[in-house]
């Protein structure tokens, strides 16, 4: 037996595409053998995130492309994590693709988007500087029981399979608080609700960590989870996410 994201399944995917041709989920054109759910044109048209803060990863809209430029907020108060790497700007149609991976653990969008994140990771690191411990942002056990899976774990699993010399650890960080969905509250309430929201089950002394999530908005979740990992002894924590957005919802 093998999973839909295992090396065995990847090996037979060209044959499956030949026998059971698929269509692009966006434009409905036929897919080539090398694509998961998006045709080449739709894949290349996704809003790639090239201008972003070197710290929190928020999109920089002023055209600055230097990898060393920090946003004003990070200049005032740097985040506890070392950097945030995101592949895409969270806007249409990325939002629809990510909704799919939140609702279906076997959605082909998972592999398509995770492969774009993988390319961003390789572009931002020297081979020997990639974090060796990959940790998915955990869901509270109630939400996990309701949904049945954690999309962040699925993304982290894919990255672990593709990146050499890394280990996937889903038993280190856990979520203590269970509150409202984060997109339903304002920025300040979100930041307050995340204080002390995570803890670590065991120590990870000296480990370089990549904390994986699907989308980062305010960074409140990433900051809270990072603090718990640093307290557990992590040497450094980087954030890896498929999409990043600046805070665009009016706060109360």
N, C-alpha and C positions, 0 to 999 in steps of 0.2 A: 504493500500500500504506500501511496505517497500523496502529499498534499498538493493543492493547486499551485503552490508557490515553491515547491521543492525543486532541486536540481533535475530530478527525473522528469518532472512535468515540463520544465523549461526545454528539455532535450526533445520532447515529442511535440512541442507546440507547433513547429512548422508543419508537421504532418497533419495535426488536427485542423490547422487553418486551411490546409489544402482540401481536406475531406469535408470540413464544416466551415466554410468561409463566413466571416463575420463582417459587420459594418461598423463604421465610426459612430460612437454614441452621440456626437455633435452634429455632423453634417450628413451622416448615413451613407457616405461613400464606402466602398469595399476596403477592407484593411489589407495591408501587405503582411508578409510573414514576420517582419521585425516589429510590428506594432501590437500592443495589447488591446486597446479599445479606442485609440485615436488615430486617425490617418496622419500622414506626415504633415500635411498642411495645417490641420487643427493643432497638432502638437507644437509646431513652430510658431503658431499664432498665440499661444498661451502667454499671459503677461509675465515674462521673465523678470525676476527681481535682480537688477544689476546695480542700482544705486541704493545702497542701504547703509545705515549707521554701523560702524565697525564694532559697536558694543551691543546694543539691544536689537539691531537688525531692522529697525523701522525704516520704511521706504523714505528715501531722500528725494524730494520733488524739485530740487533746485538745479538738477543736472550735474551735480558733483559726482565724480566717479572714483575718486581716490579711496582705496581700501582703509585709509587711516583717519577718515573723517568721522567724528562723533556728532550726534545730534545734541541740541542744547540741553536736553534733560540729562543725558549721560555725562555731559561736561559738568553739570551741577552735582549730580549724584550718580556715579557709575553703578551699574547693576552688580549683584554678587556673582553672576556667571561671567566667564571670560569673553564670550562672544555668542552671537545668535546667527546661525546660518539658515537661510530660507531660500527655497528655489523659486517661489512664485509670489506675485502680489495677489492678495486675497480680494478678488473681484470676479465678476462674471467672465468666463464660465467656470472659473476655478471653484467658486462656492458650490455650484451644482455637482461638480465631480467629487468634492470632499463630502458633501451630503451622502453620496452613494457609499463611500467607504465607512461612514458612520452607521449605515443601516444594513449593510450586507458584508459580512467578513470575507466573502469570496468574490466581491466585485472586482472586475479587471482593472478598474480605475486605481485600485491600491498599488498594483505593480507599475502602472504607467506613471503615477505621480511619485512613487518611491524611487523609481529609476531617475527621475529628474532631480530629486534631492540628492541621490547618490552622485550624480554628475557635479552638483554644486559643492559637495563635500570634497571630492577629488580636486576641484578647482581651487579650493581655499586652503588646503593643507599640503605640506610636504609629506611624503610617504611615511616617514618615521614620527610625525607629530600628530597623527590621527589618534584621538582618545581610544583607549583599549577596552573600556567598560561601557556598554550601551544599556541604558536604563529607560524604559518607557514611562511616561508620566502616568501614574496609576489612577484608576477610577475608584471612587468610594465603593465599598462592597455592595451597597444597595443598588447603585447605578449599574454596576457590573452584572448583578443578578438579573436586573430588569432587561438590560440590553443583550446580555449573553456573551459579549466579547468586548475587548478593548482595542479600538482601532490603532491606538498609539503602539500597543504591543505588536500588532501585525506589521506596522511600518518598521519598528525596531528589529523584528525578526528578519525581514527582508534585507535590511542594511547589514545585519550581522552575517547573513549568508553570503553577502557580496564582498564584505570588507575583511581582509586577512588579519589575523592576530587580534581579533576582537572577541569579547565574550558578552553574551546577552544575560543580564541579571534582572529578573522581574520580581525578585523576592527581597529587594533591599528597601525600597521606598514604598510607603503606603499612606493613603489619605485618611485623616482622622475625621474631618468635618464633612457633613453632607448637607448642603444648602441648596438655594435656588440655582437654576442654570445660570451660568455666568453672563450669557448674552442678555439676560432679563434684568440686570441691575446696572446702575451707573458706575462710572470709573472709580470714584472714591469708595463706594460701598464694596465694589469688587476687591479693591486693594485691602480694605479692612477685613473682609471675610476670609482672605487668604492667610492672614497672620496666624501662624501655628497650625496651618491646615495639614501639614505633612510631618511624618517622622520616619526614622530609619529603624529597621528591625535588627540590623547588625552593622558592625563597623567595616569600613572600606578604606583602611589607611593607605595613603599615598597613591590612590588610583586616579587616573585621568578619566573623566566621565563625560559621555555624551547623553544628555537628557532629551528624549525624543517625544515630539507631539505632532499633531496634524496641523493646527493653526495656533499662532500666537497673536493676541490682540494687545491688551495692555501690558502683558508680561507679568501680571500678578501671580498667576499659577507657576510660571517658570521660576520666578524669584523665590517663592515660598518653598518649592521643591528643592531648588538649589541650596538654600540655607540648610535644609535638613541633611542634604548629602555632604555639605562642607562640615557640619557638626559631626557627621559620622566618620570624618577623617579623609574625605576626598581631597586630592591635591588641587584639582581644578574641575570646573564643570562648564561645558559648552552646551548650547541649545541647538538642536537640529529640528527643523520643522518644514513641512511641505510649503506652507504659505504664511505670510506675515502681513499684518495690516496695522496702520496707525489707528489710534482711537478716534472713531468718527461718529460715535453716538453721543448725543447731548447728555451731559451729566446733570443730576438733580441739584 
